Amino acid sequence: MIHPRTLGIHNGSFHADEVTATALLLLYDLIDQNKVVRTRDLRELDSCEYVCDVGGIYDPSQKRFDHHQVDYQGPLSSAGMVLLYLKDQKILDTHLFDMYNRMLIQGVDAHDNGLARIEAGTTSFSQVISNFLPVRYDAKDEEMDAAFFEAVHFVMEHLDRMRERYVYTVECQNIVRNAMKDTGCALVFNESIPWVENFFDLGGELHPAQFVIMPSGGNWKLRGIPPSAHERMKVRRLLPESWAGLLEEELKKVSGIQGAIFCHKGRFISIWETKEDAMRALRLVESMR
């Protein structure tokens, strides 16, 4: 007999893939947390509506999502399998699926399948989840279960914030689209919004703008636009070399703009007191061509 809204997950040590799979099923209200069973007992697993990362079966029609069996040679872990299931069931639309997959799940899958590169000084999402494990290897089952659900709660909140940011970004798309109708050297926004993703989604690589002006923390910023969505640490045009690293009085003196506050030493962003000050700075930069 299958018990509705139950999930079977293996007990013992856990990894980011089954933690994330569990979090996705909880976030989209397909299971109940008090019905998550951590076991390897096949009889118990057979009674669960969903089974992830254990059981030796990958069959979305049966709601079975394991990737350890020899007859599965694909790139997915249980996280990617559940995400794909949510899309196929039309619980997630294609755009939200792509966002989750691109920004998180592909990395979780690659890490769990031993395909991710570990770089010194860089902590992956999967490594963060592993840090929820009890320090001692001989931790009792109760401690391991508590750690598992703590990790699940963390991932649920992370996924939910990702979703909220995505929805907000999409809501701002028309503002960016309207700004892009101006084919001048700068996009000017009267409110602080997530513009980068929308800009490149709307064909920004072919747009001539080199700078963005928008509010920033009570002031205004003039910053360079990246050359592409994949080169966000670069800009199409640097701010003047003479501004690099200057603060307030020094920047005021060099720029001749009384509202000057700061220019980053990397010359990709500068901060000004008012919109008019930022526009003056832009005109000054343009005059230095």
N, C-alpha and C positions, 0 to 999 in steps of 0.2 A: 504493500500500500504506500503510495506517495503522499507525503505530508506537504500541503501547500506552503509556499513562502519560506521553505527551509533551504539551507545551503550546507553542503558537505565540503569541508576543507581538511587537509591533513593536519595532524597534531604535531607537536614538537617545534623545532626551529621554523621560522617563516622568512619569506623573501618578499620583495616589492611586488612581484607579479600577482600572487594570490591575495596580498593585502589590497592591491589596487583593484583587482577583480571584485573582491568583496565590497569595497567602497563604492564602485560603480553600481553594483546591484542594489546596494542600500540607498544610494543617492537617487536612483531612479525608481525607488519604491517597489522593487520586485521581490525582496526578501525582508524578513524581520531580524534585527540583531539578536534577539533572544532565541532565534531558531537557527543560529549558525552552529553547526556541529563540527568540532575539530576531532577527527578520527581517521584511521586507516581501515577500520572494520568495514568490509565490503557490504555486509548486511545492513549496517547503519546507513552507508552511502546510498544503497539502493532505495532507501525510503525517502531520500531528499529530493526535492524538486530540481534543485541545481546542484551540480558538483563541479568544483574547480581545482585544478592542479593535483588531482589524485584520481585513481580509478582506472587509468589506462584507456580512456575513451575520449575522442573528440567527435562529437556529433551534436551540433546545435539544435537539431530537431528533438533530441532527447534532453537538451539542456546540460550536456556533459562537455566540459572544457579542460581536458588534460592534454599536455604536449610531450609527456615523457616516454610514451610508447614508441617502439621501433617503427611502426607503420605510419607515424607522423613525422615528416621531414621538412615541414614548413618553417617559416621565420617567427611565428607567433608564440608567445607564452600565454598563460591563462588570462593575462590582462588584455592582450590584443584580441584574443578569441572572444572575450566578453564584450569588448568595445565593438567589434565587428557584428556581433549578435544584436547589440542595441541598435546599430544602424539598419541591419537587415529587417529587424522588427519595427522599423520606423519610429522607434523611441527617440533616437537621435537623428537629426537631419544631416545631410551630407556635409554641410559646412561645419557644424559642431563636431562631427566625427573627425573631419580633417584637422581641425584645430587641436583637439585632444591628441590625436595620433601624432601630429607633427611636433607638438610642443612637449609631449610627455611619454605617450605609450610606446612609440617606436624605441625609445631609449630603454624603457623597462624591459621590453621584449629582447632587445639586443643584449642587455646585461645578463638576463636570466639564461639566455642561450649561449653565453660565453663569446659573444661577438663584439662586445663593446670594448673600446680601448680605455685603459685606466691611465690617466695623466696625473703626474705628480702635482700636488697643489690644487687639484680640482676634485670636488666631491660631487658625485652624481646623485640623482634622486634616489636610485636604488641603494646607494651607500647610506644615505640619510635614513631610509627605512630600516636598514640593517642595524643602525645604531639604537633602534628601539628594543632590540633583543636584550634580555638580561645579560649582565656582564659575565656571570658565572655560567660555565657550560653545564653544570649539574643543577641548574635551576629546576624547581619543582613545576609540575604541570600547571598548577594554579597561577604561578608567577608568569609562566610562558603565555598562558591564555590571556592574562591581564595585559601583558605587553603587546600581544597581537591586537587586541581591541583598541589599545591606545594608539597603535600605529594606524589602524583602520580609521579611527576618528580623525587623526591628523590628515590622512589622505582625502577623506570625504570633504573636509573643510577646504583643502587645497583645490580639489576638483570643482567645488562649488564656486570658489573665488575665480577660478579660471573661466567658468561659465558666465559669471556676472560680468567679468571684464570683456569677454567676447561679445555679449549682448550689448553692452554699453558702446563698444567700439563700432558695432554695426549700426547702432542708433545714430552715431556721429558721421556716418558715411556721406550723407547728403550735404552736410556742412563742408566737408572736404571737397566733394564734387563741385560745389558752387565756387569755392575758392580757386579751384583749378581752372575755372573758366577764364580767369585772368592769366594771360601767358607772359606776364612780366617776370622780373628776376626774383620775386618773393611771394610766398603765400602769406596772407595776413588773416589772422583769426582774432576775433574779439572775445573769445573765451578759451580757456585751457581745455584741450580735448586730445584724445589719442589719434594723432594724425598720420603717423608713419605707416602703420599697417594699411590704413585706408588709402593713403596716397599711392602706394605701390600696387595695391589691389585694383586701383582705378587707372592703371597704366602710367604711373609716375615716372618710370624709367625714361619715358619719352617726353616728359614735361620739362620745359626749359628752366623752371624755378631753381634757384641756387640756395635760397635762404627761407626761413620761416620766422615770422614775428607773431608772438602770442603772449598773453598774460602768464606770469610765473611768480607765485608766492607773494602777490601784492605789488610786484614790479612787472617789467616786460623783458622778454628775451629776444635776441636776434641770434639765431643759430643756423649753421649750415645744414643742408639737406644731404643725406647719404647718396652715393651714386646709384645704389641698387638696394633691394631688400636684403641681400646677402652680405652687404658691406656696410653695416650700420656703424662701425667704428671709424669710418672715413667720411669725408664731406666733399662735395663737388667743388667747393671753393673755400679756402681758408680766410679767416679774418686777418686784418693787417698784422704783419710781423711786429710792428712797433707797439701793438696793444697787448701782446702776449704776457699773461700773468699779472697785469696791472690792476690795482685796486683804486677805487674812488678818486682821491685827489690827483694821483699820478695819471690815471686814465682820463680824467677831466682835462688835465693839462695837455696831454698828447692828442686827444680827440677834439678838444674844443667844445665838448658837450657837457653842460653843467649837471645833467642827470646821469652821468656815467657812474656805474657801481663796480663792475668787475668784468674782466675778460680772461677766460681760461688760458693757461699757458699752451694748451693744445690748439688754441685758436679756432675751435669749432663752435663755441658758444660765448655770448656776452650778455650781461644783464644791465638794464637801464631803468630809471625811475618811472618813466611814463611811455606810453605808446608813441608820443611825438618824439621823445628822445631816441627810441629804437628806430623810428623812421629816419631821423636825422643821421643816425649811425649807418643805416643802410645806404642812404644817398652818398655819404662820405666814402663808404666802401666802393660803391659803383663809380665814383669819380676817380678812384685809384686804378682803374683798369689800365 
